[in-house]
Amino acid sequence: MSQSQSQPIPTASEQTKPQITPLRLVLLADQDSLTRFGPVLRRLAVGLMDEVVDLSLVCLEPSQALDFVPSPPIRLITKSEQFEKFVSKTAANIERRVKVQMSKFHLYDKFFPQQHYERLVDILTDYKPTIVHAMSEKQIKLARYLSQKLDIPYVASLLTQNKNPSCLHDKHCRGIFPYHSGTVRDIRQANPEILQQVQWIPIGCHVSEKSSCFNHQSNSAQVFCCTYLKHNRGISQLINAVKRILNKGHKIELTIAGKGSAEHDYRQQVKQLDISSHVNFIPPITDMISVSDAYKVVLKEADIFVQPWPQKKWHPQMLEAMSIGNAVVACEEQHNDLLIDNKTALTFPFQDEDALTACLEKLVTDKESAKTLAENGQKHLRKHFLVSQMISELVKCYQMAVNPNES
């Protein structure tokens, strides 16, 4: 029998079956989006690397978060002027680091960004990407440009409560991923023609096996708050609540991590209330500790995490606090998939000092109730907010975008 006779003859369906396009992914990020993805950035990069043929991360501005990206195997593409300062030199192989050469005249690139966009296109062309992912709204413009130049689709994550993103009806955009389910519902209701394009993909985390809530040697309840130190953020009410609880004879210590224009005023408030020995101000956690799990390192020493103001964009602090097993007390929000009142958190109306005081006092005086709340939060995360689930859903959306005929 000849070699040609020994080969099976393909069926008609096999002959007409379209070629599957491999996933060669380009992630677009900046300092803000890398910070917001920060606690899971390394896990996201490593997890995606296991699922795609090739992975590049483009960041055209300096970010210390790039130190948390393993390169190699991830290819980092950034500007040459900040490259050596902000990218770790620990990797033995630097071939996975690519510099976008900038003009000698910085204002030229600032006012004519398309010039370095074109240089970026030249670089990416060699790697034959098949899909681009804008990691926040700020990267959508660049994603659209690269999509058109490279003739490939793009998807976009939304890190704010943005109900009308610029990519909404862009034919090159094949996926929109708001950070909470409420925005997904709003966009779908207003735009039923793109129902399948809008998906809720929760930002994932790794959940600790044990809860940190009242699992340490301190006699005082350790309360932690991460926030911008600005006025009208509910911080003043939080400080007053601690004073009221102390006046009742309960042991409580508050640590506020952050910086901002109102820091002096809050320090003065603490001094006037004579509770300086019970309230500590520290810099933002990521400014103090340059590791990918900075929040976990600090928050594991806390019992209670307080979010005193409603979030309008994605912040990782509450997710990380819940994952480590802090009992969460949070301002009521219209949309927040982490918060289920009296199950995963205790909630209170914004700037309602009496309600906030009652929530904190309940947890400080009933440690078993606080532990149960913290453990319920962890169970909720294991069900809906794991990194592995996030990566799995992202890969499915990438495949649908790149191979629409196969979905």
N, C-alpha and C positions, 0 to 999 in steps of 0.2 A: 504494500500500500504506500502511495506517495505521501509526502509531508502535507501536501494540500488536501489530500483525501482524509487525512487523519484529524484535521481541524474541524471542530463543530461549526455548523452553519448557523450564524446568528438569526434569531427570530425577527419578525417584522417589528415587534415592540422594542426589541433591543437595538435595532437599527435606527429607530426614530427617537430613542430616549436621549434627551439633551445631556450635554457634557456638564458635570458638576464642577462649578468654579470653586477653587480652594479659598480658604479664608486667610488672606494676607492683610493684617489689620494695622491701621495707623490711628493711634490715640492722640487727640489734640488737647493740650492742657495749658494752664497758666498757674501763677502762684496761688491764686484764690482757689481754683478747683482742686489743685493738688493738696492744699491745706484741708479742704473739706472732705476729700477722699483719703486724707492722710493716714488715719488709723488702719485703713484696709488697703492702702496703695500697694504695698509689697505683695500682699496675698492676692490682690486683683491681678497684678502683673504676672505673678508666677502661675496663677490658675489659668489665665488666658493663654500663657505660653504653652501650656499642656494641651490646649484645644485648637490652636491655629498653626498654620504653616510658618508664618513669619509675623513678628510683632515689633512695631516701632512706636516710641513715645516721643512726640514733638512738643517742646516747651520753649518758646521764643523769648522768655524772660527769665531772670534769675529766680531760683527757688531752692531752698535747702532741702525741700522734700525730695528732690532728685537723688539725694543720698540714700533714700530708702528703696530705690528701684534697682534691682539686681542687673547690672550691665557689665559683661554679658550675663545671661543670654538675651535680655531685652536690648534692643537698639535704641540709644538715646540720641535725639537730634535737637540741638539747641544752638544758640548764638555763640560765636567764638570768643567774644569779649568777656563773657561771664563764665565760660565753660570750665576753665581750670579751677576757678574759685568755688563753684557751687556743686560740682560733680565729684563724687568720691574717687580717689585715686587708688583705692584698695584692690580693685580688680586686676588680675594679672594680664588679661587680654583687653586691649583698648580698641580693637577693631570694631566693636559694636558701639563706638562713640563717634558721632558724625557732627561736624561743625558747619553751620550755615554761615558762610563768609559775609560779613557786613561791610557796608561802605565806610571809607575812612571819615566821611562826614556824617556824624550821627543824626543831625537834623534831617538829612536827606532821606534816610531810612524811616525816620519818624513820620515825616509828612508824605512820603511816597512808599507806604508799606508794600505795595504791589511788587516793588523791586525785589525785596527779599522773599516775597511769596513765590516769585518766578524762580528764584534760586532754589527754594524749597521743592518746587515741582521737579526741577532738574535732578535733585538728589533722590526724591522718592521714585522717580521713573525707573531707576536702576533696580529697585526692589519689587517692582510690579505689584503694588498694593491692589486689593480688590474691594476694600471698604474702609471708610474713614468714620471715626467716632469722635464727635465734639463732646468733651466731658462737662461742658457747661454752656450757657447761652452765649458767653463771650467768644466762644470759638466757632459759632455757627457761620459767621461771615467767611472765615478762613476755610471751614469745611466745605461750604458751597463752592468757593473758588477752586479748591483742590478737586472736588468732585467733577466740576465742569472740565477742568484742564486734563484730568486723568481719565475722564469718562467712566467713573465708578460711582456707586451710591454712597450716601452717608447717613448716619443716625446721630441723634443729639440727646444728651441728658439735660434736664432742666433742674437747676438747684435753687430756684426761687418759685414762688407761687405765680408763675407766668401762664396766664390762660390764653395768650395770643402770641406765641413765639414767632419769630420771623420766618422759620422754616415750615410753618404750618401747611402751606399749600405749594411748597417747592417740589417739583417733580423728581428732583434728585434725592430728596430726603425720604428714606424708607422706614424710619423709626423714630418716635419721639418718646422719651422716657422721663416723665415727671417724677420727682422724688417722693410724692405722696399720692395716695389713691384719689383724694378729693379733686386734685387738678386733672387727673385722668378722666373722671366723670364729667367735669365741667367742659373740658375740651371735646370729649366725645359727644356730649349733648348738643354743643354748638356746631359741631362739624361731623355729622353722622357719616358723611361720605368717606372719611378716613378713619373709621372705627377701629380697624385692625392695626393701623399704623401707630396708635397711641397705646403704650403698654406701661403698667406699673411694675417696675423692677426695683424692689427695695434695696437700698444700700446695705450690704451685709456686714457681719461682724463674726468674731469668734467668741463664744460664750464660755465663761469660766465654769468649771465643774461645781465649785462651791460659791456661796454668797459671802461677800465681804461685810455685810451688814451686821454690826455688833459682834464681830468675830475677831476682836483684838483686845488688848489689855487695858486700853484707856477707860477711865471711869466716866469720862464725859462723852456725850453724843457728838460725833464728828460730822459737821454739816459742811458741804462743799458747794460752791457756786462758781461757774465759769461764765463771764459776761463782759461786755464792753462797759467801761465805767463812764456812762453817760447819764444825764438826767432822764426822768420818766421811763426808767427801765425796771421799776419795782424794787430797786436795791435799797432805797431808803426804808420802804415798808419791811423788807427782810431784816434789816438791822434793828428796827424797832421791835419786830417780833422776837428776836433773840433777847433783847432787853426785857421784854415782858415775861418770857419763859424763865430767865434768870431770876427775876423778881419773885417768882413762885417757888424758888428754891431748887429748880432742876439744873442739872449739869449739862452744859452745851457749849460747844466751841464752833465758831464759824470761820471758814477760810474762803476768801474771795479772790479768785484768780482772774486777772485782767488788767487792762490799762485804758485810759481815756481821759477826757477833759474834765470829768467831774470827780476824779479820784481825791483831790484835795478836800472837796466838800464832804465826801463820805468819811474820810478820815476825821474831819472835824466833828461830824455827827457822832462817830464812835467815841471820840474824846469827850464830848459834852455829855454823853450818856454814861460816861465812866465805865465802859466795858472794853477798854483797850486790851485787857488781858484775856479776853474771850473772842476777839475778832482780829483776824490776821489778813493782811493784804499781801498778795504775792503776784509776780508777773504772770502773764499767760503761760500755761503749762508747756506749750511747745517752744516758748522762748527760753525756758529754764532747762528742758531736757530734750536733747536732739536724738531721739530714738523713735522708731515707727510706733511703738506701743507706749508713748509718753503718757497718755491719759490713763491707761491701765496701771502704770507704775505708781502714779499719784493717787488715783481714785480708789485703789484697793485699801488705802488707809482710811477711807471715809465710810460712814454709815448711811448718810442721807445726802442725796443730790437735789439741789433746788434750781429750777428754771423759773426765774421770777417774771419773765416777760414773754409774750407770744412771738414765736419765730416766724419770720417772713421768708426765710431761706434756710437751706439745709445747713445744720451745724452738727458735727459728730459727737459733741460732748455728752448729750443725753443718752445716745445709743451706747456709747462706751461705758457710761456710768451704770446703765441698766445691765450691760453684758457682764460687768465685773461683780454685780450683785449689790449695788446701792439701792436703798429704798428711794423712790423718786417722788418729789413734790413739785408739781409744775403748774404754771398758769394755764387756765383753760384756753384751748385753741379750737378754731373751727375745723381745721384739718391737722391731725397728727396721728399717724398710724401706730405710734408707740404708746399712746395714752388711752387706757381704758380705766375710767374712774373707779376707784376702790378695788381694782383688780391688779393692774400693772403700775398704777400711780395714784396718789391723792392729788386732786386738782382744786384750784381756787380761782375766783374771778381776778382779773388783772388789777393790781394795786389795792386789793381788799385785804387790809392788814389784819382784821379780825379773823378772816377765813384762813389766811396764811398761818397765823399764830396757832389756830386750832389744829391745822394739819400737822405742823411741826410738833406741837405738844403731844398729840396722839402718838406719834412715832417715838418720841423721846421717853414717854412714860409707859409705853407698851411695846417692849422690845420684840416680843414674839409676833405681834401684829406687823411690826416693821420687817422682820425677817420673812414672814409669809408674803408680804407685798414684794419684797426684793426677789424672792424665789419665783413668784408668779410672773414678774417681769422677765426673768431669764427664760422661763418656759415659753413665753410669748415670742421671744427672739429666736429660740430654737425652732419654732414652728414656721416663722415668716421671714427672719432676717439673717440667715446664715450666709457666709461668703460663698459657700459651694452652690447654694441656690441662686445667688446673684449671677455667678459665672455661668451656670447652666442656662439661665434664662437669656442672658446676653448672647451667648453663642447661638441659641435658637433664633433670636432676632437677626443676628448677623447672617445666618444661613438663609433665612427667609428673604433678607434684603439682597443678598448676592445671587441667590438661586430662586427667584420668585415663582418660577414654573414648577418647582419641586414642592412648594408649600401646599 
